[in-house]
Amino acid sequence: MHLLVLTVLLVANVPARSQNTAKPVPAAVEMVGKATEFFFTRNYNSYYWREDFSFLLTDEKTGKVWRILSREPTPAYDWRMGTTFTGLKPDWKAGPRVRIVGVTGVDRLPATFYDFKLEEANIATAHLVWVELPKDGWQLYNANNWFHKWSERADPVIYSHYADKAAPYDIYGFINGQSAPFSKRSQELIEQAKGARMFHGLIRTAKEQAFGYEIEVLHLVGPDKGGNAVAFYGDTKTLPLLDKKR
């Protein structure tokens, strides 16, 4: 009898304990504020060079201080599927005014960022970063190009900032891991490319779609029977290569 009661209590406690440790659902963030304590690194990761950055941003509307992290570059075969640096060289020491669009939390696997302790109360991963320049206004500094599902509420917000724009607002991702549907023509291409796993494309506004946006395919890539990367659609010469030079 005592064993039965103990078992019931343990089972009853499982949902509560699981709920307390559940991973927070990412929310979209759009903020403007002063950037301080800028950090940048370029380092060799296994077989390619990557770049990352972080800074503190004081939100002008709320006064809250956020730890902003970059989205990590995405290697796929020999190609770099984001992120994109535009070449802008802001004076970060001057504490420029910055605008970001992103999601709450650490959008990386694993959810770590170098040797940062990430103890700040507010943390967000930036997907688009603009810097306000004295003469030129808002200029894009960095764009995340790798898309996956974040959350039902966050996804349409992120898509809206990339819609109907050319590179560097182009996107990559797994074909079966997107919130937006593919355009009719793109669906036909995917059906023909049975071995394709990843795509490169653009986001288009699509009022006829329930989601409000759709993806137009530019490239379809994946492994051949030998495991080597091939293009099922599109010219791979137009895809950015990873920098592998040691």
Helices and strands as residue ranges (DSSP letters): H 2-20, E 28-45, E 48-59, E 65-70, E 75-76, E 79-80, E 84-85, G 92-94, E 97-104, E 123-133, E 137-143, H 154-160, E 171-174, G 175-177, H 184-192, E 198-205, E 213-223, E 229-233, G 236-238
